[in-house]
Amino acid sequence: MLDHRRVLSVSLMAIVLVGAVPGLLADDALPTREFEIREDRAWLGGQPVELWGIRCGNALHSEVITERHIRNFDNMVAHGINLIGVYVQGSNAGWPDPNAALNGYTRDGHLKPVVAARLERLIRAADERGMVVMVGLFTPRKDQDFYDDRSVQAAIEETAQFLKDRQLKNVFVDIMHEFSHPERIDHEIFREPDGPAKKAKLTSWFKAVAPDIEVGVCPDAESGTGDSYPGMDVRLIQKDMPIPASGFVVNVETLRQDVYQNDGLFSESQLETMFADFRRYHEVPHAAMLFHAAFIQGISNYSGSAPHPEMGGYGRKPADRGVHFYYDWVRDNVGRWEYPRHVPAGRN
């Protein structure tokens, strides 16, 4: 059920598009529910919650794509999905152009107003349904677009100020996805050596502005950089990295099984690998996952219609492309989402 947090998104967009992002009319925005981490568990609005997510790295790519994601939120929560991950600097765009994703920052580190408007609209629509949003800032595909470290710092601080001023609290942040990627990281501050100190510095820039928003940095799985560091709030991992024994852990990118050149198709062995992953995270109460598929994240892809916030088909044949199986697994094994809890299948 929608609640008092609903705002007039059309009016909001008009305000954001004509004004500066930081400090924008902070008192006109109602606060969302607040995401917190208490004793290695997720809390939202003062209630303990279990999170089941989808990685939608390019959800902010255009007005149409953002709107498609929002329109699928009701279907997500009906199947128990209550966490979505998006990036201001878009993620791998797949095929035919892996670098086609949107960059929501200018070269000197300003958050583009049109992207800020989309992000707020998506976060508030999620809050109306009791969902959490992981807001990713930087990715290896786009970090080279910044002039220098001062631009990186400006982008971190401006985004933190925007989230704080707009009272968008149902979020946590991945500052840099795939820290120390061996091929695509350009700025020294995003890679080893001295990874813990660099991650701590990035985090301190954000927390100095928005101390109440939980923050982490996701390592590249193959780089050898660590998944914890001083000042970290949320422990971020990716792909097939083992689940750490401590901290609130989020796998922001489970190991993708379909390919961008033929997205939304899965073999039986690939399906079983994914189901094993789902079971593994279901058994660990201090961990959550963002399900990752080319069908969900890519732009265009072989299907020609990606990214797909919609679940589509079951992925067994070209006429049935999709990730419907993930939606069904969460609904059948966890339950539909009615904040603040999942309701197991068969219960009213």
Secondary structure, 3 states (H helix, E strand, C coil): CCCCCCCCHHHHHHHHHHCCCCCCCHHHCCCCCCEEEECCEEEECCEECCCCEEECCCCCCCHHHHHHHHHCHHHHHHCCCCEEEEECECCCCCCCCCCCCCECECCCCCECHHHHHHHHHHHHHHHHCCCEEEEEEECCCCHHHCCCHHHHHHHHHHHHHHHHHCCCCCEEEEEECCECCCCCCCCHHHCCCCHHHHHHHHHHHHHCCCCCCEEECCECCCCCCCCCCCCCCCEEECCCCCCCCCCCEEECCCCCCCCHHHCCCCCHHHHHHHHHHHHHHHCCCCEEEEECCHHHHCCECCCCCECCCCCECCCCCHHHCECHHHHHHHHHHCCEEECCEEECCCCC
